[in-house]
Amino acid sequence: MKGLLLKDLYMMRKYCWMMLAVIVLFTAVSFVDKANMFFQFYPIVTISVLPVTILGYDEKCHWDVYGQVFPYSRKQFVTVKYLLGLILVCAMWLLLAAIQFFGSVVNHSGGQGDLWSFLLIVLSTGFLASGFLMPIIFKFGTEKGRLAFMIVIVLICAGSAGMTSLPSNILFRFPLSTGAVALIAFAASSIILFLSWIVSVKIYERKEF
């Protein structure tokens, strides 16, 4: 499966460099403009769906058919896409976390607990984007799943940004702290991502080429 992962990384370097450049730009803007939640969530959501872009190139060059002659199981073909997404999301999250903590130190803003809660929600957003999209793309393909792709991205970005932008006094109406809500969101998104992988494997194993 290492070969499959390297193949996807080479394709990403060749075909997705422009998207990566945009992600880096938005990541830099997120350090300057911390008030705009769009710049906080866009990098991790965009990078979480890069495996979908790779799947699109696989379909375009018929790798999904040609790859069947190699000694890889269909489960491995699916797993490597999820593994790629997990690596990219975690790498981007570490970068965003470093930027946020550096900004808090420079600005002497403190509030590390709230910052960790925010970062957990950001990571959960990346997991949710992959978890909801991948089964749809494996089932219908990148062309037919394009509309679902756009809808999921918009809803996840809007929902996550809206949740983190709620007035602080609203949080006191709930029996859970912000940290507890962030931990629950992280646990739920992790479970959804795992279940998504299982569903995608079942879909791909039954798919006819």
CORFEN-V74526 format. One record per backbone hydrogen bond with DSSP energy under -1.0 kcal/mol. NH is the residue of the N-H (numbers start at 1). CO is the residue of the C=O. Records with the same first field share a line. If there is no record, write none. Layout:
NH = CO, CO
//
This chain:
5 = 1
6 = 2
7 = 3
8 = 4
9 = 5
10 = 6
11 = 7
12 = 8
13 = 9
14 = 10
15 = 11
16 = 12
20 = 16
21 = 17
22 = 18
23 = 19
24 = 20
25 = 21
26 = 22
27 = 23
28 = 24
29 = 25
30 = 26
33 = 29
41 = 37
42 = 38
45 = 41
46 = 42
47 = 43
48 = 44
50 = 47
53 = 49
54 = 50
55 = 51
56 = 52
57 = 53
58 = 54
59 = 55
60 = 56
61 = 57
63 = 58
66 = 62
67 = 63
68 = 65
69 = 66
70 = 67
72 = 70
77 = 73
78 = 74
79 = 75
80 = 76
82 = 78
83 = 79
84 = 80
85 = 81
86 = 82
87 = 83
88 = 84
89 = 85
90 = 86
91 = 87
92 = 88
93 = 89
94 = 90
95 = 91
96 = 92
97 = 93
98 = 94
99 = 95
100 = 96
101 = 97
102 = 98
103 = 99
104 = 100
105 = 101
106 = 102
107 = 103
109 = 104
115 = 111
116 = 112
117 = 113
118 = 114
119 = 115
120 = 116
121 = 117
122 = 118
123 = 119
124 = 120
125 = 121
126 = 122
127 = 123
128 = 124
129 = 125
130 = 126
131 = 127
132 = 128
133 = 129
134 = 130
137 = 133
138 = 134
139 = 135
140 = 136
141 = 137
145 = 141
146 = 143
149 = 145
150 = 146
151 = 147
152 = 148
153 = 149
154 = 150
155 = 151
156 = 152
157 = 153
158 = 154
159 = 155
160 = 156
161 = 157
162 = 158
163 = 159
164 = 160
170 = 167
173 = 170
174 = 171
181 = 177
182 = 178
183 = 179
184 = 180
185 = 181
186 = 182
187 = 183
188 = 184
189 = 185
190 = 186
191 = 187
192 = 188
193 = 189
194 = 190
195 = 191
196 = 192
197 = 193
198 = 194
199 = 195
200 = 196
201 = 197
202 = 198
203 = 199
204 = 200
205 = 201
206 = 202
//
